[in-house]
């Protein structure tokens, strides 16, 4: 369990939209990611400018949340 003020992390892997054919992806500019912390229901918009896809392709993978350290 993460204590108040504790640190945790999750690794996010992002595939570039350009790896897909334009017809499969329909590239569009994106300005942010919505981050939803564990056990929460409200997203935190986080600035991240990139090219995304309007069509449903696999661009994002996130690992399980891990406890971190203060280092």
Buried (B, 14 or more C-beta within 10 A) or exposed (E): EEEEEEEEEEEEEEEEBEEBEEEEBEBEEBEEBEBEEEEEEEEEEEEEEEEBBEEEBEBEEEEEBEEEEEE
